[in-house]
Amino acid sequence: MSSESLSQNEIDLLFNRGVGEDVVAAAAPSGDPRYEVQVYDFRRPARISKDRKRSLMAMYGLLSKSVESWITGRVRDQIELELQSVEQLTFGEFMLALPSPCASYIVDVPETGHQGVIDFGHEFAYFLVDRLLGGAGDHVVPERPLTPLERLVVRIAADRVALQLSEVWKDYVRLDLVVSGYESIPEMLQVANREDPVLVANIGVSLGDLSSLLLLCLPFATLERFFTGTSTRKQLQAQGSSAERAQDRARIESSVRSSRLTIGARLPAFEVPIRTLTRLRPGGVLPTGLAPDQALELYVASQRRFVGAAGKVGRSLAVRILDPVDPEPEHLIHSERDLPLPTR
């Protein structure tokens, strides 16, 4: 704001004619960069500065690409997520932007009593239902809410989005979002008061010839530390001299190298008749039908990492590593029955 005072003529002009473009033109010198007219809403003051806006765009841009990569690996089809905007709205305005019926998943922020919303566009939701259930035909978008079974299918993606949303915010605010409910009627969302400010991210979804939206809504009350803090990111600075840091690095490296991991080797899957299994006795031999030099899959900490060949070192069994293998997404999540048996 300029410290230059208005003349009496300019003050009279303001009171007599109100605030308008012609008044501003008369009161401020034309072309002067010091005079910048901005609309200010006293009922909903803006809380997002330019620096914070850049941080938000970077955070949600990273989230978009992370979710895009995760979904692409599961739907076996081309899909693109692109961040369109991150803006401050009231919760009432957010509800008005939702279609009816909608596919909105309610997420809880533990220990705060606040909730947010992850809304899948109609086309996006039915695309996920079709592809995650094995469909590969023409994309059909019924004009109806999701059925209970379809909600469970789309919730797989909602859980992932909630996890990624918590990840991009972890350097600023701990969210630990948990999907807790579903609503198909926008007016029935009881997440916040209509006048409460919320942060809404609009992510465009391209599904071939179709387009849709993914909306992420979080209440400002849970993000207050980010908007009022003096720093936009945690600053982790190394302490001590260069010699002390080198010693710390050597100790950490030694500790990591001396740690132990469970290593397992697994034969490829093969079929065995039930009759053969029922006849097995201690000391018996189970024919696998596999070649003696068949490659083995090597697991490190329950993750498939290498392909190897079986052998012996002295009297001990051994495995020689042949090639590294990039772990596939389905190998990153193991149930108890999928864990390979450790070998010594």
C-alpha positions as CSV (number, residue, x, y, z in Angstrom):
1,M,0.0,0.0,0.0
2,S,1.3,3.5,-0.9
3,S,2.0,6.0,1.9
4,E,0.9,8.9,-0.3
5,S,-2.3,10.5,1.1
6,L,-5.3,11.3,-1.0
7,S,-6.3,14.8,-1.8
8,Q,-9.6,16.2,-0.6
9,N,-10.9,16.1,-4.2
10,E,-10.1,12.4,-4.4
11,I,-11.7,11.6,-1.1
12,D,-14.9,13.4,-2.1
13,L,-14.9,11.5,-5.4
14,L,-14.7,8.1,-3.5
15,F,-17.6,8.9,-1.2
16,N,-19.8,10.4,-3.9
17,R,-19.3,7.9,-6.6
18,G,-18.3,4.7,-4.8
19,V,-15.4,2.4,-5.7
20,G,-15.1,1.7,-9.4
21,E,-12.7,1.5,-12.2
22,D,-13.3,5.2,-13.2
23,V,-12.5,6.3,-9.6
24,V,-9.3,4.3,-9.5
25,A,-8.3,5.7,-12.9
26,A,-8.9,9.3,-11.5
27,A,-7.2,8.6,-8.2
28,A,-4.1,6.7,-9.4
29,P,-1.6,7.8,-12.0
30,S,-2.0,5.8,-15.2
31,G,0.7,3.2,-15.9
32,D,2.2,3.5,-12.4
33,P,3.1,-0.1,-11.3
34,R,2.8,0.9,-7.6
35,Y,-1.0,1.1,-8.1
36,E,-2.3,-2.5,-8.6
37,V,-6.0,-3.0,-8.2
38,Q,-7.1,-6.3,-6.7
39,V,-10.5,-7.6,-5.6
40,Y,-10.6,-8.4,-1.9
41,D,-13.3,-10.5,-0.4
42,F,-13.6,-9.7,3.4
43,R,-15.9,-12.6,3.9
44,R,-13.3,-15.1,2.5
45,P,-9.8,-13.6,2.8
46,A,-7.2,-15.2,0.6
47,R,-4.7,-17.4,2.5
48,I,-2.6,-18.7,-0.3
49,S,0.5,-16.5,-1.1
50,K,2.4,-16.8,-4.3
51,D,5.2,-18.8,-2.7
52,R,2.7,-21.2,-1.1
53,K,0.9,-21.5,-4.4
54,R,4.1,-22.6,-6.1
55,S,4.7,-25.1,-3.4
56,L,1.2,-26.5,-3.7
57,M,1.4,-26.8,-7.5
58,A,4.7,-28.7,-7.2
59,M,3.3,-31.0,-4.5
60,Y,0.1,-31.9,-6.3
61,G,1.9,-32.2,-9.6
62,L,4.1,-34.8,-8.1
63,L,1.0,-36.5,-6.6
64,S,-0.7,-36.6,-10.0
65,K,2.2,-38.3,-11.8
66,S,2.6,-40.8,-8.9
67,V,-1.1,-41.8,-9.0
68,E,-1.0,-41.9,-12.8
69,S,2.0,-44.4,-12.7
70,W,0.2,-46.5,-10.1
71,I,-3.1,-46.7,-12.1
72,T,-1.4,-47.3,-15.4
73,G,0.3,-50.4,-14.0
74,R,-3.0,-51.9,-13.0
75,V,-5.5,-51.0,-15.7
76,R,-3.3,-52.0,-18.6
77,D,-4.5,-49.0,-20.6
78,Q,-3.2,-45.5,-21.3
79,I,-4.3,-42.9,-18.8
80,E,-2.9,-39.4,-18.1
81,L,-3.4,-37.3,-15.0
82,E,-2.5,-33.6,-15.2
83,L,-2.9,-31.0,-12.4
84,Q,-5.1,-28.1,-13.5
85,S,-5.4,-25.9,-10.4
86,V,-5.1,-25.7,-6.7
87,E,-7.5,-23.1,-5.2
88,Q,-9.2,-21.9,-2.1
89,L,-13.0,-22.4,-2.0
90,T,-15.7,-22.7,0.6
91,F,-17.0,-26.1,1.2
92,G,-20.4,-25.0,-0.2
93,E,-18.7,-24.0,-3.5
94,F,-17.0,-27.3,-3.6
95,M,-20.3,-29.2,-3.2
96,L,-21.8,-27.1,-6.0
97,A,-19.0,-28.2,-8.3
98,L,-19.7,-31.9,-7.8
99,P,-22.0,-33.8,-10.2
100,S,-25.0,-35.7,-9.1
101,P,-24.6,-38.6,-8.6
102,C,-21.0,-38.3,-7.5
103,A,-18.4,-40.8,-6.4
104,S,-17.0,-39.1,-3.3
105,Y,-15.0,-40.9,-0.7
106,I,-14.7,-39.3,2.8
107,V,-11.3,-39.4,4.4
108,D,-10.6,-38.9,8.1
109,V,-7.6,-37.0,9.5
110,P,-6.9,-38.9,12.7
111,E,-6.7,-37.1,16.0
112,T,-8.1,-33.9,14.5
113,G,-11.8,-34.5,14.1
114,H,-11.6,-33.1,10.5
115,Q,-12.4,-34.8,7.2
116,G,-11.7,-34.3,3.6
117,V,-13.1,-35.6,0.3
118,I,-11.7,-37.5,-2.7
119,D,-14.1,-37.3,-5.6
120,F,-13.7,-39.4,-8.7
121,G,-15.4,-38.1,-11.8
122,H,-18.2,-40.2,-13.2
123,E,-16.2,-41.3,-16.3
124,F,-13.1,-42.0,-14.2
125,A,-14.9,-44.1,-11.6
126,Y,-16.6,-46.4,-14.2
127,F,-13.3,-46.6,-16.1
128,L,-11.6,-48.0,-12.9
129,V,-14.5,-50.4,-12.3
130,D,-14.3,-51.7,-15.9
131,R,-10.5,-52.1,-16.0
132,L,-9.9,-53.4,-12.5
133,L,-12.5,-56.1,-13.0
134,G,-10.7,-57.3,-16.2
135,G,-12.8,-55.4,-18.8
136,A,-11.1,-54.2,-22.0
137,G,-14.0,-53.2,-24.3
138,D,-15.8,-50.0,-25.0
139,H,-16.0,-47.6,-22.1
140,V,-19.6,-47.3,-20.9
141,V,-20.7,-44.7,-18.4
142,P,-24.1,-45.5,-16.8
143,E,-26.1,-42.6,-15.5
144,R,-26.5,-44.1,-12.0
145,P,-24.5,-44.2,-8.7
146,L,-21.9,-46.8,-8.0
147,T,-23.2,-50.1,-6.6
148,P,-21.8,-51.4,-3.3
149,L,-19.5,-53.8,-5.2
150,E,-18.3,-51.0,-7.6
151,R,-17.6,-48.7,-4.6
152,L,-15.3,-51.4,-3.1
153,V,-13.4,-51.6,-6.5
154,V,-13.0,-47.8,-6.8
155,R,-12.0,-47.6,-3.1
156,I,-8.8,-49.5,-4.1
157,A,-7.8,-46.3,-6.0
158,A,-9.2,-44.0,-3.3
159,D,-6.9,-45.7,-0.7
160,R,-3.9,-45.2,-2.9
161,V,-4.8,-41.5,-3.5
162,A,-5.2,-41.0,0.2
163,L,-1.8,-42.6,0.8
164,Q,-0.1,-40.4,-1.8
165,L,-1.8,-37.3,-0.5
166,S,-0.5,-38.0,3.0
167,E,3.0,-38.6,1.5
168,V,3.2,-35.2,-0.4
169,W,2.1,-33.4,2.8
170,K,4.3,-35.2,5.3
171,D,7.1,-32.6,5.2
172,Y,4.6,-29.9,6.3
173,V,1.6,-31.5,8.0
174,R,1.0,-35.0,9.2
175,L,-2.3,-36.2,7.8
176,D,-2.3,-40.0,7.7
177,L,-5.6,-39.9,5.8
178,V,-7.9,-42.9,6.1
179,V,-10.9,-43.6,3.8
180,S,-13.9,-43.9,6.1
181,G,-17.0,-43.4,4.0
182,Y,-18.7,-42.9,0.6
183,E,-21.4,-40.5,-0.6
184,S,-23.1,-40.3,-4.0
185,I,-25.3,-37.2,-3.3
186,P,-23.2,-34.0,-2.9
187,E,-25.8,-32.3,-0.6
188,M,-25.4,-35.2,1.9
189,L,-21.7,-34.6,2.4
190,Q,-21.4,-33.7,6.1
191,V,-17.6,-33.1,6.1
192,A,-17.6,-29.4,7.0
193,N,-19.8,-26.3,7.3
194,R,-20.7,-24.7,4.0
195,E,-18.8,-21.5,4.9
196,D,-15.6,-23.3,6.0
197,P,-12.6,-22.7,3.7
198,V,-11.1,-25.7,2.0
199,L,-8.2,-26.4,-0.4
200,V,-9.3,-28.0,-3.6
201,A,-7.0,-29.6,-6.2
202,N,-8.4,-30.1,-9.7
203,I,-6.7,-33.0,-11.5
204,G,-7.7,-33.6,-15.1
205,V,-7.9,-37.2,-16.2
206,S,-7.5,-38.2,-19.9
207,L,-9.0,-41.7,-20.7
208,G,-8.4,-41.9,-24.5
209,D,-11.3,-40.1,-26.1
210,L,-12.9,-39.4,-22.7
211,S,-11.9,-36.8,-20.0
212,S,-12.8,-36.7,-16.4
213,L,-11.7,-35.1,-13.1
214,L,-10.2,-36.1,-9.8
215,L,-11.0,-33.6,-7.0
216,L,-9.1,-33.5,-3.7
217,C,-10.6,-31.4,-0.9
218,L,-8.9,-30.8,2.4
219,P,-10.1,-28.4,5.1
220,F,-7.8,-25.4,5.8
221,A,-8.0,-26.2,9.6
222,T,-5.8,-29.2,9.1
223,L,-3.3,-27.3,6.9
224,E,-2.9,-24.2,9.1
225,R,0.7,-24.9,9.9
226,F,1.6,-24.9,6.2
227,F,0.0,-21.5,5.6
228,T,1.1,-19.8,8.8
229,G,4.6,-21.2,9.1
230,T,7.7,-19.2,8.3
231,S,9.2,-22.0,6.2
232,T,7.7,-23.7,3.2
233,R,9.7,-26.9,3.9
234,K,11.6,-28.6,6.6
235,Q,15.3,-27.6,6.4
236,L,17.6,-30.5,7.2
237,Q,21.1,-29.1,7.5
238,A,24.1,-31.3,8.3
239,Q,25.7,-30.4,11.6
240,G,29.4,-30.5,12.6
241,S,32.6,-30.2,10.6
242,S,33.4,-32.2,7.4
243,A,35.5,-34.6,9.4
244,E,32.7,-35.3,11.8
245,R,30.2,-35.8,9.0
246,A,32.6,-38.2,7.3
247,Q,32.9,-40.2,10.5
248,D,29.1,-40.3,10.9
249,R,28.8,-41.5,7.3
250,A,31.3,-44.3,7.9
251,R,29.4,-45.4,11.0
252,I,26.1,-45.4,9.2
253,E,27.6,-47.3,6.2
254,S,29.2,-49.9,8.5
255,S,25.8,-50.4,10.3
256,V,24.0,-50.8,7.0
257,R,26.5,-53.3,5.7
258,S,26.4,-55.4,8.8
259,S,22.6,-55.7,8.8
260,R,21.0,-59.0,7.9
261,L,18.2,-59.7,5.4
262,T,16.2,-62.8,4.8
263,I,17.1,-64.4,1.5
264,G,14.8,-67.0,-0.2
265,A,15.0,-69.0,-3.4
266,R,11.9,-70.3,-5.1
267,L,11.4,-72.7,-8.0
268,P,9.0,-71.7,-10.8
269,A,5.4,-72.9,-10.2
270,F,4.7,-76.5,-11.3
271,E,1.7,-78.8,-11.1
272,V,1.5,-81.9,-9.0
273,P,-1.4,-84.3,-9.0
274,I,-3.3,-84.7,-5.8
275,R,-2.7,-88.5,-6.0
276,T,1.1,-87.8,-5.9
277,L,0.8,-85.5,-2.9
278,T,-1.3,-88.0,-0.9
279,R,1.4,-90.7,-1.5
280,L,4.2,-88.6,-0.2
281,R,6.1,-90.0,2.8
282,P,9.2,-88.8,4.7
283,G,12.2,-89.3,2.5
284,G,10.2,-89.5,-0.6
285,V,11.1,-87.6,-3.8
286,L,8.7,-85.2,-5.5
287,P,9.1,-85.0,-9.3
288,T,8.7,-81.4,-10.5
289,G,9.2,-81.9,-14.2
290,L,11.6,-79.0,-14.2
291,A,15.0,-79.1,-15.9
292,P,18.0,-79.5,-13.5
293,D,19.4,-76.2,-14.7
294,Q,16.1,-74.4,-14.2
295,A,16.5,-70.8,-13.1
296,L,15.4,-69.9,-9.6
297,E,13.7,-66.7,-8.3
298,L,15.6,-65.0,-5.5
299,Y,13.8,-63.0,-2.9
300,V,15.4,-60.4,-0.7
301,A,13.3,-59.3,2.3
302,S,10.2,-60.8,0.6
303,Q,10.8,-58.9,-2.7
304,R,11.8,-60.6,-5.9
305,R,15.2,-59.2,-6.9
306,F,17.3,-61.7,-8.8
307,V,17.3,-64.7,-11.1
308,G,19.8,-67.4,-10.1
309,A,21.1,-70.9,-10.7
310,A,21.2,-73.7,-8.1
311,G,24.6,-75.2,-7.1
312,K,26.8,-76.3,-4.3
313,V,29.8,-74.8,-2.5
314,G,31.6,-77.7,-0.8
315,R,28.8,-79.6,1.0
316,S,26.5,-76.5,1.2
317,L,23.7,-75.7,-1.1
318,A,24.2,-72.3,-2.9
319,V,22.7,-70.1,-5.5
320,R,24.6,-68.1,-8.2
321,I,23.1,-64.8,-9.1
322,L,22.6,-64.5,-12.9
323,D,20.5,-61.3,-13.5
324,P,18.8,-58.6,-11.4
325,V,15.1,-58.2,-11.7
326,D,13.0,-55.1,-11.2
327,P,10.3,-55.9,-8.6
328,E,6.8,-55.7,-10.1
329,P,4.0,-53.9,-8.2
330,E,2.3,-57.1,-7.2
331,H,5.5,-58.4,-5.6
332,L,5.7,-55.5,-3.3
333,I,2.7,-56.6,-1.2
334,H,2.9,-60.1,0.2
335,S,0.5,-62.0,2.3
336,E,1.8,-64.5,4.9
337,R,1.4,-67.4,2.5
338,D,3.3,-65.7,-0.3
339,L,6.5,-65.3,1.8
340,P,9.4,-67.5,0.5
341,L,10.9,-69.9,2.9
342,P,14.4,-68.7,4.1
343,T,17.4,-70.8,3.0
344,R,20.6,-71.1,4.8
